[in-house]
């Protein structure tokens, strides 16, 4: 039976949320070895024989990490990392190199690579770094989701509610806010109550923590 559009979307969303280790290496023996090693600790693995093949399937929504060979025909590992950055793909990258290219390792780390390991690598150390990269990715995604949720919530506030929120976060009392915005004390209290309800918080402390940990709202 053909899947509906909704079912396909749900399937894609489930796949995107499932952490995957993407192995990109032009040597079949290396890909097979890495797949066996990673699957031995029950990690989900997808392999690609070139940077170009990986680019055809990767999306910013996918979660996990990338194990990437440095030198490959076509796009090199660092070139792929640059391309992914422009596409908004923020998956942690662990580079593998058989060449011991220290300057390249320095460049990769400065550009944001998660790690750089030389072949032959210690299997246990490699698995530990992959698991750390997966945890790093999960943490970053949770932070981005919270930030996106806050941005969506702030967009629901009225202009007046945003004005009051900016001043509440700035430490102003209701009395001072009322004076500055030429409003009654009761009107400020009403707006403050509504904005806190929209923000899903029950106290000023919760409101302050939410806004300050996810980024201050732009002043209005």
N, C-alpha and C positions, 0 to 999 in steps of 0.2 A: 504493500500500500504506500502510495506516495506521501511523503511528509508534507504537512502544511507549512506555510511561511513561518507561522508562530512556532511550530515544532522545530523547524530548522534553526530559528533564532535561538531557541532555548538550548539546542544541542551545541551550537557554536559558542554560546555564552558559557556553557558547562566546560567545554574544551578549553576556552580561553582562561578560565579560572583555575584549571588544573595545572599545577606547576610541571614544567617540562624542561629537560636538559637538551638543548639543541647543540648537536655536535657537527661542526663544519670543518671538514678535512678532506683533502683530495686523495688520500691514501685509503683504499678499502680496508686494508689490514688494521689500520689505526681506528677507523670507524667501528669495525666489528669488535675490536678489543675494548674500546671505550663503552660500546653498547653493553657488552657482556658484564663489564665491571660495574657500570651504573645500575643495570637491571638486577645485579646480584644483591643490591640493597633496596630493591623495589622502587626505583625511580623511573619515571616515564621518560623515554628517550626518543628523539627524532634525529636522523642523520642526514647530512647533505654533503655532496661531493665537491661543491664549489660555493663561493660567496654569492654568485649570481643565482644559483638554485635556491639558496636560502632567502634571498631578497624577494623571490617570486611568491613566497608563502607567508613570510613574517608579517605580523600586524602589531601595532602598539598595544593592543588589548591582551596579547599573549603574556603569560606569566611564567617565570622560571629563570634560567640563566643560559649563557652561551659558552661552549667550550670551542675555542677558535684557533685553528692553525695560523701561524704567522705568515708563512710563505706558501702561496698557492698560485697555480696558473690563473690568469685573469686578475680579478680583484684580490689584493692581498688582505690579510687579516686586519691590519690597521686601516686600510682603505675602506673595508667593510664597516669597521667601527665608526669611521667618519660619516659614512653614508647613513648608517642607522641613527646616528645623532641628528642628522638633518631630517630624518623621517619621524622623529619623536619616539623612537624605540629605545627604552631606557633599561633594557635587560642587562644585568651584571655580566661582564665578560671575563673569562679566564683564558688567557693566551697560552698556547703550547708551542714551544720552539725547540727544534733539534740543533739549532745553530748557535745558541748561547750568545745571541746578539744583544749585548748590554745596552748600547745606545737605543736600540729599538724598544727594549724593555722599559727604559726610562721614559721614552716618548709615549708608550702605551699607558703607563701608569699615570703620567701627567695629564693625559687626555681623558682619564677616568676609568681605565680598566680596573677590574676588581682584583686581579692577580696575574702573575706571569710565571709560568712553570716550565722548566726545561725537560725535554725528553732525554733519557728515560726518567719518568717521574715515579716517586714512591706512591704505590696504590693507596695506602691508607691516608697519606697526607693529601693526595688528590681528592679522595672522597670527602674528607673533612672540609676542604676548601669549597667543593661543590655545595655541600650542605650549608655552609656559611653563606655562600652566594644566594642560595634559595631563601634563607632566612632574611637576608638583606633585601631581596626583591619583595618579599611579603611585607616587610616593615614599610618600605617605600610606598607600596601600593596602598596600604592602609592609611598612611599619612596623606597621600593624594586624594583618596576617597573622602577622608574627613574634610580636607580643604575644599574639595568640590562641593560637598554637602553644605559647608558653611557659605560658600559663594552663592549657591542656589537659595539658601535661606535668606541671606542678606538681600538678594534681588527681590524677594517677596515683601520687604519692608517698604512702607511709604516714605516719601521724602522727609516728612516730619519725624517719623520714627527713626530714620537714619541720622537726622540731625541730633536727636536726643541720645541715640546710642553712642555717637561719637563723643558727646559731652559726658555721658555716664562713664564711659571707658576712660575718659580723660580725668576722671575724679571729681567732676562737678556735682554738687548737690541738686536736688530737685528745685530748691529755692533759687539757686544761681542760674539754673537752666531756664526756669520760668522768666527770670528777669532779662536774660540775654535774648531769648526768643520772643519776648513780649507776650507770654502766655500766662494763664492762671496756674497756680500750683496744682489744682485738681486736674487740669488738662494735661499737664506734664505727667502726673501720676497715671492717668488713664493711658496715655501713649506708651509710657514705660511698661505698664502691665501688659499691653497688647504685644509690644515687641518681644518681651520676655516669653510670652506664650508662643509666639511664632518661632522664636529661637529654641524652644523646647527646654528651657531652664527654669528652675524654681527659686533661684536666689541670685543676688548680685555677684556673689563669689563664683557661681557656676558660669554666669554670663561673662565675667572678666576672664576666667580661665579659658573658656571656649574661644573668645575673640583673640586673646593674646597668644595662645598656643598655635592658632591656625593663621595668624596674620591680622593686623589691625584693619578695620574697614577704612576705605578711603573717606576723607572728610567731606562733608556736605555743608 
